[in-house]
Amino acid sequence: MARHTRVFFYSVYLVLGLIWVSTVAWPAWRPASEAVPFTLLLLLHGVLHALMDRLEARGWAAPYLVVQILLAGVLVWLGEGSPMTEVLFAPIAGEAIGLFPDGWRRSLALGGVVAGLAGAIAALQDPLPILTRLPFTGLAFGFAALYVVLYLRQMRERERAESLVAQLQEAHVQLQAYAARIAELTVTQERQRMGRELHDTLAQGLAGLVMQLEAVDELLARGELDRARDLLQRAMGRARGTHGEARARIQSLRLPVERLDLAAELRRELERAQVDGGFTGALEVGPGDTAPEGEAAVQHYYIAREAIANAVRHSRASQLRVRLWGEDGRVCLSVADDGVGFDPEAPRLPGHFGLTGARERARAVGGELHIESSPGQGTTLFAAVPLRPAGGARADGAAGGGDAGRVGEEAGP
């Protein structure tokens, strides 16, 4: 028996005990021929009350009510209308309300209870004592109905609470799944970021160093020792600069982004590229605000550096033009060469991630990147990033940031 129904049934059993005493044992014992059947039927009536939940679960609510109404009527008849026997119908009325969720079946069940009580009264030889007690019987009916109504309200609140708990558990499971997914995406983004950092610092620095050392080897083979020594000095400077830049990028993983003079860094990068690539370079700055804040400046610098490095290594260009200007709340960059060009739609070669990383850098700060090129027609890279981070907040470097304020100082000649 559920805890929240115990009070109701304890009250029922108390009433049954009082009915037995008032009918069988007080004020005088009835003959065994009357007391035994009455006692056995009263016990059966009480047992059925105790089994109500199980019978309802099996779909036997209607047969249960019919049997209980018949038993109550027989007990009223056997007791010959003794005091309180009519109260047997009160808990049945309360159960009739609780057993059926819809109004019409409740009304039908209550009608059956009232009809059973009326039939039991009509079968008595002297119904007058019960008729005079009907107001008190009505109070008993009212008490039972009130308790059942309160019980039903409590059950609805209980079901509602259980539903909320189930929803919270489901939401908790979903949050755990989302957290696992976010962790997975975070790891993936961090891997991509570290790949960009390695490519744009160590890989590019070492690539330039290899080109210079190859040139030194060629000069030595031709016996041009002075030129070889000069180029070797520049290679050593590049090696120191690459080391310093790598150190700065490692430090940037722990420190906030410093303000970067983007135009000055591009000028230094273009000067180094002219020495390595042997072409003519030009930098045009303005009009508009060309100083993006925080991480946008860092990403813009590395995008331009990737474009310039590609021109040095692959374009075989004679001229390289870099433009930096501001418009519509963005800082725009174009890097154009007159080299051999390529097909931007062609699949990338394995191990070449420069342009992929440049696109990721632009997206990381809410910018965009486009490449226009075709074989024999040169290449133009266009990139634009917001002048200021969205919402006015400074980027924290999570997308690939760094301590870029010293990039130009430590990159070497």
NORFENVEN-V753061 format. One line per field, one symbol per residue. phi: phi as a letter, one per 40 degrees, with the letter a starting at -180 (. if undefined). psi: psi as a letter, one per 40 degrees, with the letter a starting at -180 (. if undefined). burial: b if it has 16 or more other ideal C-beta (glycine too) atoms within 10 Angstrom, else e. A space follows every 10 residues. Layout:
phi = ???
psi = ???
burial = ???
//
This chain:
phi = .cccbcdccc cccccccccc cccbbbcacc cdcbccdccc ccccccccdc cdccccccgb ccddcccccc cccccccccf gcdgcccdcc cccccccccb cccccccccc cccccccccc cccccbccdc cccddccccc cccccccccc cccccccccc cccccccccc cccccccccc cccccccccc cccccccccc bccccccccc ccccccdccc ccgccccccc cccccccccc cccccccccc cccbbccccb cccccccccc cccccccgbc babbbgcgcb bccfcdcccc cccccccccc cccbcfcbbb bbbbabafgb bbbbbbbbcc gacccccccd gbbccccccc ccccbgbaab bbaadgbgbb bbbabccbdd ggcccbgcch cacccbdccb cgc
psi = hideeddddd dddddddddd ddddeheihi iddddddddd dddddddddd eddddddeff dddddddddd ddddddddef fihedeeded dddddddddh didddddddd dddddddddd ddeidgeddd ddeddddddd dddddddddd dddddddddd dddddddddd dddddddddd dddddddddd ddddddddde cddddddddd dddddddddd deegdddddd dddddddddd dddddddddd ddediihihh gddddddddd ddddddefih ihhhhiiihf giibdddddd dddddddddd dddddfieih hhihiiifei hihhhhifad aihdeiiiih eheddddddd ddddefaihi hhiiheeahh hhihiidiih eeihieedef aigededdde ei.
burial = eeeebeebbe bbeebbeebb eebbeeeeeb eeeebeebbe ebeebbeebe ebeebbeeee bbebbeebbe bbbbbbbbbb bbbbbbbbbb bbbbbbbbbb eeeeeeeebb ebbeebbeeb beebeeeeeb eebeeebeeb beebbebbee beeeeeeeee eeeeeeeeee eeeeeeeeee eeeeeeeeee ebbebbbebb bebbbebbbe bbeebbeebe eeeeeeebee bbebbebbbe bbebbbebbe ebeeeebbeb bbeebbbbbb ebbbebbebe bebebeeeeb ebbbbbbbbb bbbbbbbbbb bbbbbebeeb bbbbbbeeeb bbbbbbbbbe bbeeeeeeee eebbbebbbb bbebbebebe bebeeeebbb bbbbbbbbbe eeeebebebb bbbbbbbbee bbe
//
